[in-house]
């Protein structure tokens, strides 16, 4: 979905730096996993009336 009030552009160098940063995060957090669609559907979801802490 496009937003008319937001314009953004990234240079190829910016894109490479972002990808490198994401790779660093993945290396530092090897315990992260990818969930299947079915696994995500089974997770408990918070509704509008759920308390927000923070």
C-alpha distance matrix in Angstrom:
0.0 3.8 6.7 9.9 12.2 11.5 13.1 14.3 16.4 18.6 22.0 23.2 25.6 23.0 21.2 24.6 25.5 22.4 23.2 26.8 26.0 24.1 27.1 29.4 27.6 28.0 31.6 32.4 30.8 32.1 32.1 28.3 27.5 24.8 24.4 24.1 21.7 24.8 25.9 22.6 22.9 26.5 25.8 26.5 23.5 23.9 23.4 23.1 26.9 27.4 29.2 27.5 30.0 29.9
3.8 0.0 3.8 6.5 9.1 8.3 9.7 11.5 13.8 16.6 19.9 21.6 24.0 21.5 20.1 23.8 24.6 21.8 23.1 26.6 25.9 24.4 27.6 29.7 28.3 28.9 32.5 33.2 32.0 33.6 33.8 30.1 29.7 27.2 27.2 27.1 25.0 28.3 29.1 25.8 26.4 29.9 28.9 29.5 26.4 26.5 26.1 25.4 29.1 29.6 31.1 29.1 31.3 30.8
6.7 3.8 0.0 3.8 5.6 5.7 8.2 10.8 13.9 16.9 20.4 22.6 24.7 21.9 21.1 24.9 25.2 22.5 24.3 27.6 26.5 25.4 28.8 30.5 29.0 30.1 33.6 33.9 32.9 34.8 35.0 31.3 31.3 29.1 29.2 29.4 27.3 30.4 31.0 27.5 28.1 31.4 30.0 30.2 27.0 26.5 25.8 24.7 28.3 28.9 30.0 27.9 30.1 29.4
9.9 6.5 3.8 0.0 3.8 5.7 7.6 11.1 14.2 17.6 20.8 23.4 25.6 23.0 22.7 26.5 26.8 24.5 26.5 29.7 28.7 28.0 31.4 33.0 31.7 33.1 36.4 36.7 36.0 37.9 38.3 34.7 34.8 32.6 32.8 33.1 31.0 34.2 34.7 31.3 31.8 35.1 33.8 33.9 30.6 29.9 29.1 27.7 31.2 32.0 33.0 30.8 32.9 32.0
12.2 9.1 5.6 3.8 0.0 3.8 6.7 10.1 13.7 17.0 20.3 23.3 24.9 22.0 22.3 26.0 25.9 23.6 26.1 29.0 27.6 27.3 30.8 32.1 30.7 32.5 35.7 35.7 35.1 37.4 37.8 34.4 34.8 33.0 33.4 34.0 32.2 35.3 35.5 31.9 32.7 35.8 34.0 33.9 30.6 29.6 28.9 27.2 30.5 31.1 31.7 29.3 31.2 29.9
11.5 8.3 5.7 5.7 3.8 0.0 3.8 6.6 10.3 13.4 16.8 19.7 21.2 18.3 18.5 22.2 22.1 19.8 22.3 25.2 23.9 23.6 27.1 28.4 27.2 29.0 32.1 32.2 31.8 34.1 34.7 31.3 31.9 30.2 30.9 31.7 30.2 33.4 33.4 30.0 31.1 34.2 32.4 32.6 29.4 28.7 28.4 27.1 30.5 30.7 31.1 28.5 30.1 28.7
13.1 9.7 8.2 7.6 6.7 3.8 0.0 3.8 7.0 10.6 13.7 16.7 18.4 15.9 16.2 20.0 20.1 18.4 20.8 23.7 22.9 22.9 26.2 27.6 26.9 28.6 31.6 32.0 31.9 34.1 35.1 31.8 32.4 30.7 31.8 32.6 31.3 34.8 34.8 31.5 33.0 36.1 34.4 34.9 31.9 31.4 31.5 30.4 33.8 33.7 34.2 31.4 32.8 31.2
14.3 11.5 10.8 11.1 10.1 6.6 3.8 0.0 3.8 6.9 10.2 13.2 14.8 12.1 12.6 16.3 16.4 14.8 17.3 20.1 19.4 19.7 22.8 24.2 23.8 25.6 28.3 28.9 29.0 31.2 32.5 29.3 30.1 28.6 30.1 31.1 30.3 33.8 33.6 30.5 32.3 35.3 33.5 34.3 31.6 31.3 31.8 31.1 34.4 34.0 34.3 31.3 32.4 30.6
16.4 13.8 13.9 14.2 13.7 10.3 7.0 3.8 0.0 3.8 6.7 9.7 11.6 9.5 9.9 13.6 14.2 13.2 15.4 18.1 18.1 18.6 21.4 23.0 23.1 24.7 27.2 28.1 28.6 30.6 32.2 29.3 30.0 28.6 30.4 31.4 30.9 34.5 34.3 31.5 33.6 36.5 34.9 36.0 33.6 33.6 34.4 34.0 37.3 36.6 36.9 33.9 34.7 32.9
18.6 16.6 16.9 17.6 17.0 13.4 10.6 6.9 3.8 0.0 3.7 6.5 7.9 5.8 6.4 9.9 10.5 10.0 12.2 14.6 14.9 15.8 18.3 19.8 20.4 22.0 24.2 25.2 26.1 27.9 29.9 27.2 28.1 26.9 29.1 30.4 30.3 34.0 33.6 31.0 33.4 36.2 34.5 35.8 33.7 33.9 35.1 35.0 38.1 37.1 37.3 34.1 34.7 32.7
22.0 19.9 20.4 20.8 20.3 16.8 13.7 10.2 6.7 3.7 0.0 3.8 5.3 5.1 6.4 8.8 9.9 10.7 12.5 14.3 15.4 16.7 18.6 20.1 21.3 22.9 24.6 26.0 27.2 28.9 31.3 28.8 29.8 28.8 31.3 32.5 32.7 36.4 36.0 33.6 36.2 38.9 37.3 38.8 36.9 37.2 38.5 38.5 41.7 40.5 40.6 37.4 37.8 35.6
23.2 21.6 22.6 23.4 23.3 19.7 16.7 13.2 9.7 6.5 3.8 0.0 3.8 5.4 5.1 6.3 8.7 9.9 10.7 12.4 14.3 15.5 16.7 18.6 20.2 21.3 22.8 24.6 25.9 27.2 29.8 27.5 28.3 27.3 30.0 31.1 31.7 35.4 34.9 32.9 35.6 38.3 36.9 38.8 37.1 37.8 39.4 39.7 42.8 41.5 41.8 38.6 38.9 36.9
25.6 24.0 24.7 25.6 24.9 21.2 18.4 14.8 11.6 7.9 5.3 3.8 0.0 3.8 5.4 5.1 6.2 8.6 9.9 10.6 12.3 14.3 15.4 16.6 18.6 20.1 21.2 22.7 24.5 26.0 28.8 26.8 28.2 27.6 30.6 32.1 32.9 36.5 35.7 33.7 36.7 39.1 37.4 39.2 37.7 38.2 40.0 40.3 43.2 41.6 41.6 38.3 38.2 35.9
23.0 21.5 21.9 23.0 22.0 18.3 15.9 12.1 9.5 5.8 5.1 5.4 3.8 0.0 3.8 5.5 5.1 6.2 8.6 9.8 10.5 12.4 14.3 15.3 16.6 18.5 20.0 21.1 22.6 24.5 27.0 24.8 26.2 25.7 28.5 30.1 30.8 34.4 33.4 31.2 34.1 36.5 34.6 36.2 34.5 34.8 36.5 36.7 39.6 38.0 37.9 34.6 34.6 32.3
21.2 20.1 21.1 22.7 22.3 18.5 16.2 12.6 9.9 6.4 6.4 5.1 5.4 3.8 0.0 3.8 5.4 5.1 6.2 8.6 9.9 10.6 12.4 14.3 15.5 16.7 18.5 20.1 21.2 22.6 25.1 22.6 23.7 22.8 25.5 27.0 27.7 31.3 30.6 28.5 31.4 33.8 32.2 34.1 32.5 33.2 35.0 35.5 38.5 36.9 37.2 34.0 34.2 32.3
24.6 23.8 24.9 26.5 26.0 22.2 20.0 16.3 13.6 9.9 8.8 6.3 5.1 5.5 3.8 0.0 3.8 5.5 5.1 6.2 8.6 9.9 10.6 12.4 14.4 15.4 16.6 18.5 20.1 21.3 24.1 22.2 23.4 22.9 26.0 27.6 28.8 32.2 31.3 29.6 32.7 35.0 33.4 35.4 34.2 35.1 37.2 38.0 40.8 38.9 39.0 35.9 35.8 33.8
25.5 24.6 25.2 26.8 25.9 22.1 20.1 16.4 14.2 10.5 9.9 8.7 6.2 5.1 5.4 3.8 0.0 3.8 5.4 5.1 6.2 8.7 9.9 10.6 12.5 14.4 15.4 16.6 18.4 20.2 23.0 21.3 23.0 23.0 26.2 28.2 29.5 32.8 31.5 29.7 32.9 34.9 32.9 34.7 33.5 34.0 36.2 36.9 39.5 37.4 37.2 33.9 33.5 31.2
22.4 21.8 22.5 24.5 23.6 19.8 18.4 14.8 13.2 10.0 10.7 9.9 8.6 6.2 5.1 5.5 3.8 0.0 3.8 5.4 5.0 6.2 8.7 9.8 10.7 12.5 14.3 15.4 16.6 18.4 20.8 18.7 20.3 20.1 23.0 25.0 26.1 29.4 28.1 26.1 29.3 31.3 29.3 31.1 29.8 30.3 32.5 33.2 35.8 33.8 33.8 30.6 30.4 28.3
23.2 23.1 24.3 26.5 26.1 22.3 20.8 17.3 15.4 12.2 12.5 10.7 9.9 8.6 6.2 5.1 5.4 3.8 0.0 3.8 5.4 5.1 6.3 8.7 10.0 10.6 12.5 14.4 15.4 16.6 19.2 17.1 18.3 17.9 21.1 23.0 24.4 27.7 26.5 24.9 28.2 30.2 28.5 30.7 29.7 30.7 33.1 34.1 36.8 34.7 35.0 32.0 31.8 30.0
26.8 26.6 27.6 29.7 29.0 25.2 23.7 20.1 18.1 14.6 14.3 12.4 10.6 9.8 8.6 6.2 5.1 5.4 3.8 0.0 3.8 5.4 5.1 6.3 8.8 9.9 10.6 12.4 14.3 15.6 18.7 17.3 19.0 19.4 22.8 25.0 26.8 29.9 28.4 27.0 30.5 32.1 30.3 32.4 31.7 32.6 35.2 36.3 38.7 36.4 36.3 33.2 32.6 30.6
26.0 25.9 26.5 28.7 27.6 23.9 22.9 19.4 18.1 14.9 15.4 14.3 12.3 10.5 9.9 8.6 6.2 5.0 5.4 3.8 0.0 3.8 5.4 5.0 6.4 8.8 9.9 10.6 12.4 14.5 17.2 15.7 17.9 18.6 21.8 24.4 26.1 29.1 27.2 25.6 29.0 30.5 28.3 30.1 29.3 29.9 32.5 33.5 35.8 33.4 33.0 29.8 29.1 27.0
24.1 24.4 25.4 28.0 27.3 23.6 22.9 19.7 18.6 15.8 16.7 15.5 14.3 12.4 10.6 9.9 8.7 6.2 5.1 5.4 3.8 0.0 3.8 5.3 5.1 6.3 8.7 9.9 10.6 12.3 14.6 12.6 14.5 14.9 18.1 20.6 22.3 25.3 23.5 22.0 25.5 27.0 25.0 27.0 26.3 27.3 29.9 31.2 33.6 31.1 31.2 28.2 27.7 26.0
27.1 27.6 28.8 31.4 30.8 27.1 26.2 22.8 21.4 18.3 18.6 16.7 15.4 14.3 12.4 10.6 9.9 8.7 6.3 5.1 5.4 3.8 0.0 3.8 5.4 5.1 6.2 8.7 9.9 10.7 13.8 12.5 14.2 15.0 18.6 21.0 23.2 26.0 24.2 23.2 26.8 28.2 26.4 28.7 28.5 29.7 32.6 34.2 36.4 33.8 33.9 31.0 30.4 28.8
29.4 29.7 30.5 33.0 32.1 28.4 27.6 24.2 23.0 19.8 20.1 18.6 16.6 15.3 14.3 12.4 10.6 9.8 8.7 6.3 5.0 5.3 3.8 0.0 3.8 5.4 5.1 6.2 8.6 10.3 13.4 12.8 15.4 16.9 20.4 23.3 25.5 28.1 25.9 24.9 28.6 29.5 27.4 29.4 29.2 30.2 33.2 34.6 36.5 33.8 33.4 30.4 29.3 27.4
27.6 28.3 29.0 31.7 30.7 27.2 26.9 23.8 23.1 20.4 21.3 20.2 18.6 16.6 15.5 14.4 12.5 10.7 10.0 8.8 6.4 5.1 5.4 3.8 0.0 3.8 5.4 5.1 6.0 8.6 11.0 9.9 12.8 14.4 17.7 20.8 23.0 25.4 23.0 21.8 25.4 26.3 23.9 25.8 25.6 26.5 29.5 31.0 32.9 30.0 29.7 26.7 25.7 24.0
28.0 28.9 30.1 33.1 32.5 29.0 28.6 25.6 24.7 22.0 22.9 21.3 20.1 18.5 16.7 15.4 14.4 12.5 10.6 9.9 8.8 6.3 5.1 5.4 3.8 0.0 3.8 5.5 5.2 6.0 8.8 7.7 10.0 11.7 15.2 18.2 20.7 23.1 20.7 20.0 23.8 24.5 22.6 24.9 25.1 26.5 29.7 31.6 33.4 30.6 30.6 28.0 27.2 25.9
31.6 32.5 33.6 36.4 35.7 32.1 31.6 28.3 27.2 24.2 24.6 22.8 21.2 20.0 18.5 16.6 15.4 14.3 12.5 10.6 9.9 8.7 6.2 5.1 5.4 3.8 0.0 3.8 5.5 5.7 9.4 9.8 12.3 14.5 18.1 21.1 23.9 26.0 23.5 23.2 27.0 27.4 25.5 27.8 28.3 29.6 32.9 34.9 36.5 33.5 33.3 30.7 29.5 28.1
32.4 33.2 33.9 36.7 35.7 32.2 32.0 28.9 28.1 25.2 26.0 24.6 22.7 21.1 20.1 18.5 16.6 15.4 14.4 12.4 10.6 9.9 8.7 6.2 5.1 5.5 3.8 0.0 3.8 6.1 8.8 9.7 13.0 15.7 19.0 22.3 25.0 26.9 24.0 23.5 27.2 27.4 25.0 26.9 27.4 28.3 31.7 33.5 34.9 31.7 31.1 28.4 26.9 25.3
30.8 32.0 32.9 36.0 35.1 31.8 31.9 29.0 28.6 26.1 27.2 25.9 24.5 22.6 21.2 20.1 18.4 16.6 15.4 14.3 12.4 10.6 9.9 8.6 6.0 5.2 5.5 3.8 0.0 3.8 5.4 6.1 9.6 12.6 15.6 19.1 21.7 23.4 20.4 19.9 23.7 23.7 21.3 23.3 24.0 25.1 28.6 30.6 31.9 28.7 28.4 25.9 24.6 23.4
32.1 33.6 34.8 37.9 37.4 34.1 34.1 31.2 30.6 27.9 28.9 27.2 26.0 24.5 22.6 21.3 20.2 18.4 16.6 15.6 14.5 12.3 10.7 10.3 8.6 6.0 5.7 6.1 3.8 0.0 3.8 5.5 8.1 11.2 14.4 17.6 20.7 22.2 19.3 19.5 23.3 23.1 21.3 23.7 24.8 26.5 30.0 32.3 33.7 30.5 30.5 28.3 27.2 26.4
32.1 33.8 35.0 38.3 37.8 34.7 35.1 32.5 32.2 29.9 31.3 29.8 28.8 27.0 25.1 24.1 23.0 20.8 19.2 18.7 17.2 14.6 13.8 13.4 11.0 8.8 9.4 8.8 5.4 3.8 0.0 3.8 6.4 10.1 12.5 16.0 19.0 20.0 16.8 17.1 20.8 20.2 18.2 20.6 22.0 23.7 27.4 29.9 31.1 27.7 27.8 26.0 24.9 24.5
28.3 30.1 31.3 34.7 34.4 31.3 31.8 29.3 29.3 27.2 28.8 27.5 26.8 24.8 22.6 22.2 21.3 18.7 17.1 17.3 15.7 12.6 12.5 12.8 9.9 7.7 9.8 9.7 6.1 5.5 3.8 0.0 3.8 7.0 9.6 13.2 16.0 17.4 14.4 14.2 17.9 17.9 15.9 18.4 19.4 21.2 24.7 27.2 28.7 25.6 26.0 24.0 23.4 23.1
27.5 29.7 31.3 34.8 34.8 31.9 32.4 30.1 30.0 28.1 29.8 28.3 28.2 26.2 23.7 23.4 23.0 20.3 18.3 19.0 17.9 14.5 14.2 15.4 12.8 10.0 12.3 13.0 9.6 8.1 6.4 3.8 0.0 3.8 6.4 9.7 12.8 14.2 11.4 11.7 15.4 15.5 14.2 17.3 18.5 20.9 24.3 27.1 28.7 25.8 26.7 25.2 25.1 25.2
24.8 27.2 29.1 32.6 33.0 30.2 30.7 28.6 28.6 26.9 28.8 27.3 27.6 25.7 22.8 22.9 23.0 20.1 17.9 19.4 18.6 14.9 15.0 16.9 14.4 11.7 14.5 15.7 12.6 11.2 10.1 7.0 3.8 0.0 3.8 6.6 9.6 11.5 9.5 9.6 13.2 14.1 13.4 16.7 17.6 20.3 23.3 26.1 28.1 25.6 27.0 25.6 26.0 26.3
24.4 27.2 29.2 32.8 33.4 30.9 31.8 30.1 30.4 29.1 31.3 30.0 30.6 28.5 25.5 26.0 26.2 23.0 21.1 22.8 21.8 18.1 18.6 20.4 17.7 15.2 18.1 19.0 15.6 14.4 12.5 9.6 6.4 3.8 0.0 3.8 6.5 7.9 5.7 6.2 9.7 10.4 10.2 13.8 14.9 18.0 20.9 24.0 25.9 23.5 25.3 24.4 25.2 26.0
24.1 27.1 29.4 33.1 34.0 31.7 32.6 31.1 31.4 30.4 32.5 31.1 32.1 30.1 27.0 27.6 28.2 25.0 23.0 25.0 24.4 20.6 21.0 23.3 20.8 18.2 21.1 22.3 19.1 17.6 16.0 13.2 9.7 6.6 3.8 0.0 3.8 5.4 5.1 6.3 8.7 10.1 11.1 14.8 15.8 19.3 21.7 24.9 27.0 25.1 27.3 26.6 27.8 28.9
21.7 25.0 27.3 31.0 32.2 30.2 31.3 30.3 30.9 30.3 32.7 31.7 32.9 30.8 27.7 28.8 29.5 26.1 24.4 26.8 26.1 22.3 23.2 25.5 23.0 20.7 23.9 25.0 21.7 20.7 19.0 16.0 12.8 9.6 6.5 3.8 0.0 3.8 5.5 5.2 6.3 8.9 10.3 13.7 14.2 17.6 19.6 22.6 25.0 23.5 26.1 25.6 27.3 28.6
24.8 28.3 30.4 34.2 35.3 33.4 34.8 33.8 34.5 34.0 36.4 35.4 36.5 34.4 31.3 32.2 32.8 29.4 27.7 29.9 29.1 25.3 26.0 28.1 25.4 23.1 26.0 26.9 23.4 22.2 20.0 17.4 14.2 11.5 7.9 5.4 3.8 0.0 3.8 5.5 5.1 6.4 9.1 12.5 13.7 17.5 19.4 22.8 24.8 23.2 25.9 26.0 27.7 29.4
25.9 29.1 31.0 34.7 35.5 33.4 34.8 33.6 34.3 33.6 36.0 34.9 35.7 33.4 30.6 31.3 31.5 28.1 26.5 28.4 27.2 23.5 24.2 25.9 23.0 20.7 23.5 24.0 20.4 19.3 16.8 14.4 11.4 9.5 5.7 5.1 5.5 3.8 0.0 3.8 5.4 5.3 6.7 10.5 12.3 15.9 18.5 22.0 23.6 21.5 23.9 23.8 25.1 26.7
22.6 25.8 27.5 31.3 31.9 30.0 31.5 30.5 31.5 31.0 33.6 32.9 33.7 31.2 28.5 29.6 29.7 26.1 24.9 27.0 25.6 22.0 23.2 24.9 21.8 20.0 23.2 23.5 19.9 19.5 17.1 14.2 11.7 9.6 6.2 6.3 5.2 5.5 3.8 0.0 3.8 5.4 5.4 8.8 9.6 13.1 15.5 18.8 20.8 18.9 21.3 20.9 22.5 24.1
22.9 26.4 28.1 31.8 32.7 31.1 33.0 32.3 33.6 33.4 36.2 35.6 36.7 34.1 31.4 32.7 32.9 29.3 28.2 30.5 29.0 25.5 26.8 28.6 25.4 23.8 27.0 27.2 23.7 23.3 20.8 17.9 15.4 13.2 9.7 8.7 6.3 5.1 5.4 3.8 0.0 3.8 5.6 8.2 8.8 12.5 14.3 17.7 19.7 18.2 21.2 21.4 23.5 25.4
26.5 29.9 31.4 35.1 35.8 34.2 36.1 35.3 36.5 36.2 38.9 38.3 39.1 36.5 33.8 35.0 34.9 31.3 30.2 32.1 30.5 27.0 28.2 29.5 26.3 24.5 27.4 27.4 23.7 23.1 20.2 17.9 15.5 14.1 10.4 10.1 8.9 6.4 5.3 5.4 3.8 0.0 3.8 6.5 8.8 12.5 14.7 18.4 19.6 17.8 20.6 21.2 22.9 25.2
25.8 28.9 30.0 33.8 34.0 32.4 34.4 33.5 34.9 34.5 37.3 36.9 37.4 34.6 32.2 33.4 32.9 29.3 28.5 30.3 28.3 25.0 26.4 27.4 23.9 22.6 25.5 25.0 21.3 21.3 18.2 15.9 14.2 13.4 10.2 11.1 10.3 9.1 6.7 5.4 5.6 3.8 0.0 3.8 6.2 9.7 12.6 16.2 17.3 15.0 17.5 17.8 19.3 21.4
26.5 29.5 30.2 33.9 33.9 32.6 34.9 34.3 36.0 35.8 38.8 38.8 39.2 36.2 34.1 35.4 34.7 31.1 30.7 32.4 30.1 27.0 28.7 29.4 25.8 24.9 27.8 26.9 23.3 23.7 20.6 18.4 17.3 16.7 13.8 14.8 13.7 12.5 10.5 8.8 8.2 6.5 3.8 0.0 3.8 6.7 9.6 13.3 13.9 11.6 14.1 15.0 16.7 19.3
23.5 26.4 27.0 30.6 30.6 29.4 31.9 31.6 33.6 33.7 36.9 37.1 37.7 34.5 32.5 34.2 33.5 29.8 29.7 31.7 29.3 26.3 28.5 29.2 25.6 25.1 28.3 27.4 24.0 24.8 22.0 19.4 18.5 17.6 14.9 15.8 14.2 13.7 12.3 9.6 8.8 8.8 6.2 3.8 0.0 3.8 6.4 10.0 11.3 9.5 12.4 13.0 15.3 17.8
23.9 26.5 26.5 29.9 29.6 28.7 31.4 31.3 33.6 33.9 37.2 37.8 38.2 34.8 33.2 35.1 34.0 30.3 30.7 32.6 29.9 27.3 29.7 30.2 26.5 26.5 29.6 28.3 25.1 26.5 23.7 21.2 20.9 20.3 18.0 19.3 17.6 17.5 15.9 13.1 12.5 12.5 9.7 6.7 3.8 0.0 3.8 6.9 8.0 5.9 8.8 9.5 12.3 15.0
23.4 26.1 25.8 29.1 28.9 28.4 31.5 31.8 34.4 35.1 38.5 39.4 40.0 36.5 35.0 37.2 36.2 32.5 33.1 35.2 32.5 29.9 32.6 33.2 29.5 29.7 32.9 31.7 28.6 30.0 27.4 24.7 24.3 23.3 20.9 21.7 19.6 19.4 18.5 15.5 14.3 14.7 12.6 9.6 6.4 3.8 0.0 3.8 5.5 5.4 9.0 10.4 13.8 16.6
23.1 25.4 24.7 27.7 27.2 27.1 30.4 31.1 34.0 35.0 38.5 39.7 40.3 36.7 35.5 38.0 36.9 33.2 34.1 36.3 33.5 31.2 34.2 34.6 31.0 31.6 34.9 33.5 30.6 32.3 29.9 27.2 27.1 26.1 24.0 24.9 22.6 22.8 22.0 18.8 17.7 18.4 16.2 13.3 10.0 6.9 3.8 0.0 3.8 5.7 8.5 9.7 13.5 16.1
26.9 29.1 28.3 31.2 30.5 30.5 33.8 34.4 37.3 38.1 41.7 42.8 43.2 39.6 38.5 40.8 39.5 35.8 36.8 38.7 35.8 33.6 36.4 36.5 32.9 33.4 36.5 34.9 31.9 33.7 31.1 28.7 28.7 28.1 25.9 27.0 25.0 24.8 23.6 20.8 19.7 19.6 17.3 13.9 11.3 8.0 5.5 3.8 0.0 3.8 6.4 8.9 12.5 15.6
27.4 29.6 28.9 32.0 31.1 30.7 33.7 34.0 36.6 37.1 40.5 41.5 41.6 38.0 36.9 38.9 37.4 33.8 34.7 36.4 33.4 31.1 33.8 33.8 30.0 30.6 33.5 31.7 28.7 30.5 27.7 25.6 25.8 25.6 23.5 25.1 23.5 23.2 21.5 18.9 18.2 17.8 15.0 11.6 9.5 5.9 5.4 5.7 3.8 0.0 3.8 6.4 9.6 13.0
29.2 31.1 30.0 33.0 31.7 31.1 34.2 34.3 36.9 37.3 40.6 41.8 41.6 37.9 37.2 39.0 37.2 33.8 35.0 36.3 33.0 31.2 33.9 33.4 29.7 30.6 33.3 31.1 28.4 30.5 27.8 26.0 26.7 27.0 25.3 27.3 26.1 25.9 23.9 21.3 21.2 20.6 17.5 14.1 12.4 8.8 9.0 8.5 6.4 3.8 0.0 3.8 6.4 9.9
27.5 29.1 27.9 30.8 29.3 28.5 31.4 31.3 33.9 34.1 37.4 38.6 38.3 34.6 34.0 35.9 33.9 30.6 32.0 33.2 29.8 28.2 31.0 30.4 26.7 28.0 30.7 28.4 25.9 28.3 26.0 24.0 25.2 25.6 24.4 26.6 25.6 26.0 23.8 20.9 21.4 21.2 17.8 15.0 13.0 9.5 10.4 9.7 8.9 6.4 3.8 0.0 3.8 6.7
30.0 31.3 30.1 32.9 31.2 30.1 32.8 32.4 34.7 34.7 37.8 38.9 38.2 34.6 34.2 35.8 33.5 30.4 31.8 32.6 29.1 27.7 30.4 29.3 25.7 27.2 29.5 26.9 24.6 27.2 24.9 23.4 25.1 26.0 25.2 27.8 27.3 27.7 25.1 22.5 23.5 22.9 19.3 16.7 15.3 12.3 13.8 13.5 12.5 9.6 6.4 3.8 0.0 3.7
29.9 30.8 29.4 32.0 29.9 28.7 31.2 30.6 32.9 32.7 35.6 36.9 35.9 32.3 32.3 33.8 31.2 28.3 30.0 30.6 27.0 26.0 28.8 27.4 24.0 25.9 28.1 25.3 23.4 26.4 24.5 23.1 25.2 26.3 26.0 28.9 28.6 29.4 26.7 24.1 25.4 25.2 21.4 19.3 17.8 15.0 16.6 16.1 15.6 13.0 9.9 6.7 3.7 0.0
